[in-house]
Amino acid sequence: MNRLTQICGYGNDILVRVIARSLPALEAMCAEISREAGRVGLVINPDKTIYMRFAASPSRRSLRGATINGVTYEGVAEFICVGTLISNDNNVEKEIQRRILAGSRTYFAAISLFRSRLLSRATKIILYKTLIRPVVLCGAEAWTLTKKEEQAVIIFERKIFRRIYGAKYENGEWKSRTNREIEAMSKGGNIIKLIKGQRMSWLGHLERMEEDRMPKKIFAQQMEGPKEGEDPGKDGKRK
């Protein structure tokens, strides 16, 4: 199979991600996949197959579909693959917002536990770190965070901690806890430090990979511009 073809098998489905630099190359790979799949009785489902075009310039990120080997596939700007949002502008901010929203939903699904007076603060912190944090941090090893995105993630965590610890009574009035107090009470570092730690762990895992593994090839790949005489406008990539 072509080195730019990735295949993930599931119980009753096969997920294939095909990446190509040009439409003719994409057609050739799809034809090969269709031919090999036919040998074992599998067919490509056009209703579950989409086409995405990546480009640095917004004007070249066309949402037009593509006709490949006689079949027309829908063109999209983004899609969810294995739980992660992939967009044609490679913007991770959308995925981070999705994760924060998913974390909020998880929190409110378990709101009775966090409001319970029978559970200690320490127990509620454990619940947060085991039930909610993993939802927010799914795929965070690959995030490239800006200051704005870091702030959005850490604000989410501080809101949860403030609800767990509650306000403090000081000088005859109730006051909200400061960020510094929240950091001191939560212990073990904030969520941004955890993300950076996960990224370092993933880097170590990546360095130890075999040279023929796709993540290692992508990591070691040298970025190049269009070759002489090549039309950059024909580049296309597809799920």
C-alpha angles and dihedrals in degrees: 000000000000113000091237093057118098121194127193119185125211134179097273103003143052119218114205124185113193119192121187138163095223139025094244090054090048091051091051093051093046090050090052092048092048092049095048092043091052090060090067097037099263127133134192111252108222091198091060097040123088137181126225127185118208123200139150091232117069090216090063096051094094118184091207115125123240131236108219122180091342096311122106116218126198117256116226139181094214142002140179116249121183090341096310126107113234118191132187092239092053090234111164093187091082091054092048091052089050090052093049090050091049089050091052091051091050090050094051091045087060096035092122089063094049092048095046116115089203092071123072124231089250091056091049091052089053089050090051093049094047102036108028109023094059090054091054095042099048105133093001091135088078097045120116102202127205120202089259092054093045089053092051092053096045093046088056091053094046091053090056092047092049090053090050098045096035127203123314127236110230133161092353097309141082116251134185114246117254124240090252091054091049091052092050094048097045094054123187096069132284129281094267091058088050091052091051090049091052090050091054090049090051091049090054090049089049093051091053094051122111113264093244094058113111096232090052092049091050091047093052096040117120113224114236135183126230115304120246110285093011121128107229091196091072095064112118137168130195142188 
